Amino acid sequence: MERVPAESITPEPARGVRVAFTTQSWLDLSFLHWAVDPADVAPLLPAGTVPDTHDGRTYVGLVAFRMHRVGWFGLPGVPYFGTFPETNVRLYSVDRHGRRGVVFRSLEASRSLPVAVARLAFRLPYVWARMSIRREADTVSYVSSRRLPGPRGLGCRIRVRVGERIEEPSALEHFLTARWGMHNSFFGRPVYMPNAHPRWPLHRAELLECQDDLVAAAGVPSPAGPPVSVLYSPGVPVRFGRPARPGGLPTP
């Protein structure tokens, strides 16, 4: 099958989610991004996808936030097991149908039960970690230290100062944040899981500290120098649709 040109980058969802497979909120997010060579990360993506690029470059993201009240099949979100800090390493992808998305190389989370369910049921690379998020005035700190599977102690420490609201995000800032789906492999078969949420409220952010082992541990060549983009968002409510086969039909 020939590839379809990549869909437009839009600040609103590229497609609707009529029936939510899961619901959740993402709160107190910090987005750190480095430019990387597409050829270096292409082997890390699922079959049927290639690196999504902006002006010839693709990016690796280190995103720390608070997952809040994950719910399933329209049921209310779970207050304890569905609420926890998370930090993920992600790449940017586009499939042969033109659908842009993210590929998670690792996802650290502080609740062991959601980690086990995500690993076993959805083959997502979740890792159980000791984590914390602290906000003091305009400064937000994130700390993560891996538990299982190891290597134990692998982690990151991020601290940002939140700045002014971005009224008109740039094309690159939309590219890095307005992602309306996830590409993954499920028992060797590529799947796509759409999501929808309101337009991101984005703020400038100053990186005060970044000590990170997670990007290199995810198999991504270690980027040189500071991140090219540092953003903060207070968060959005999110709806995920059912996973879809490569042909675009929901999986049973």
Secondary structure, DSSP 8 states (H G I E B T S, - for coil): ----------SS-SS--SS-SEEEEEEEEEEEEEEE-HHHHGGGS-TTEEE--BTTBEEEEEEEEEEEEEEETT----SSTT-EEEEEEEEEEEETT--EEEEEEEEEES-HHHHHHHHHHH---EEEEEEEEEEETTEEEEEEEEEESSSTT-EEEEEEEEEEE-SS--HHHHHHH---EEEEEETTEEEEEEEE------EEEEEEEEEESHHHHTT-----SS-SEEEEEEEEEEEE---B-TTS-B--
